[in-house]
């Protein structure tokens, strides 16, 4: 990757559409998704600290979430049924993602690369934080399914159910709290949400 191209490459996130195998009522791009995951991850961190006596940095969660899918700038969005079809495909795709992240990092001056490396790829030292990012990512995916179904698109019905099962199996009380307290409002109309 050409030096000093990192930020220009980030600006291309808006061109990467998600859910390529599905009929979408409204396309969702990688930039929108990453921002939503950042909102949710930040909320999970705050919920952890305020309701479950935690000590996590919500701002760090939001920051990691903003960058969590940046490899897809190069790889595109690999549909989940393809990505997880077999261990061999998942392993190969993980290697492709790793190479894509390295390429993106090469678009930065050497002095900045380490600052971004832990944002682009999961690190052992921040494994707990990445659990929150993965949970927020699943919640965001489920919300996309809910949104599509609310628009009458039944293509997302099975995905909605299977993703909700994954969310329900996440062993984080913050996730359960978010899903119980905040997720129902996503099904509301604007008028329903804004009524006092």
N, C-alpha and C positions, 0 to 999 in steps of 0.2 A: 504494500500500500504506500502511496506517495506520502512523504512526510508532510505534516500539518493538514492532512485531509480528514482527521478524526471528526471534527465538529461539522464539517460539510456532510460527512457520511451520516452522522446522527440526524441531520435535517431530512434525510431520505426515509426516515421511519414512517413518515406520512404516506409514502407510496406503497408500503407493504400491507396488503390486505390479508386479513385473517379469515379462517373458516372457508377456505377455497373449495372444499368438496360439498359445501352446503349451499342451498338456495337462500340467499340473504334478502330480507326486506330492505335492510340498510347495511351497507358495507361498514365494517369496523376496521380501521387501520391500526398498525402497530403503535403509533404515537398515542392514539386515544386509549388503547388498551393499557399501555404502560402508565399513563397518567392515572387511570382508574385503579390499577393495581397499587400505585403509590398512595392514593387516597385511602384505600382499604388497609394496606399494610401499616400506614401511619395510625389509623384508627385502632388496629389490633394492638399496636404498641401502647397507645394511650389506655385502652381497655385493660391491658395487662398491668399497667402501673397503677391505675386508679381502683380497679375492682378485684385484682388478684395479687396484690402486694408484690408486683414484679418490679424489675429494675432494668428495663430495656430502653434503648434510645429510639423513640418513634421517628425522629428525623433521619436517623441512619437507615431505618427500614424503608422510609419513603425514598431515600436516595438510591438504595440498592434496587428497589422496585422500578424506579425510572429507567434503569439500565439493564434490567434482568433479561430482556429478550433482544438485546442489541445485535447478537450474532445473526439474527434473522434479517438484518439489513443486507447481509451477504447471501445467506442461505435461503431466504424467503421463509414463509410460514409452512412448516411441514405439518400436514394434517395428522391429528392424534392417531387415527386408525392406522396410518402408514408408519408413523414414528414408533409406535409400540406394537407393531405387527409381530415382531420377533426380537429375541435378544440380540441377534446378529445385526439387524437393522438399527436397533436402539444404540448399540455399541458403536457402529459405524457413524451414525448421526451425531453421537456425542463427540467423536473425534473431529468430525466436520465442524461442529460448533466451536470446539476448542481452537481449531485452526482459524476460523473466522474471527474469533475474539483476538487472537494474536495478530492477525492482519489489521484489525481495527486499531489495536494498541500501537502498531508500527506507524500509524498516522499521527502519532504524538511525538513531541520531543522526548528524548530519553528521560529527562528530569520529571516529566508528568506521568509516565507510563505506570509506575507503581501505584500512584494515587487512584488510577482507574482500573487496574488489574482486579482488585477485590470487588469492584462493582460489576464487572462483566462476567466473572466466573465465581462459582461457589468456592469458598475457602473453608478449610477445616476449622480455623479460628472463629469463623462466623457461622458455623453450622446451625446454631439456634436461630439466628436472624433469618437464614435462608428457609427455615421451616415456616416462618411467618410469611415470607415472600411467596412460597409455594402455595400456602393456604389462601393468600390474597389473590393469587393467580387463578386458583380454582373457583373462588367466589366470583371473580370477574367473569370467568367463562360461564358460570351458571347464570349470572345476571344477563349476559348476552342472550342465553337461551330463553330466559323469562321474557326479555324484551321482544324477541322474535315471536314467541308464542302469543304475547299480548297483541301483536300486530296481525295475528291470524296465521302465522307461518308454522305449520305443523312439522316442517322438516327438522326442527330442533327439539321435538318432544322427547325422543329417546335420549339424546345428549343431555337434556335437562335432568332427566331421571338418573342417569348414570353418574353425572357430575355431582348431583346432590348427594348420592350415596357416598361418593368419595369424600365430600365435605363432611358429612355426618360421621364418617370414620376417622376424621382428623382428631388427634388426641390433644387438643388445645382448648381450654375453657373459653378463651377469648373468641375463638371461632364460633362456638356455640352461642355465646353472648351476642355477637354480631348478627348471627343468623336469626336469633329469636327477637332481638330488639330492633334491628335496622333493616334486615332483608325484606320483611313484609311491605314496607313502604315503597319498595321498588315496583310493586304491582299497582300502585295507586296512579290515578291520573294527576295532572298538574293541579287541578282544582281540589282534589282530595288531599293532596300533600300540603297545599297552602292554606287550607282552612284551619282556623284556630279552634 
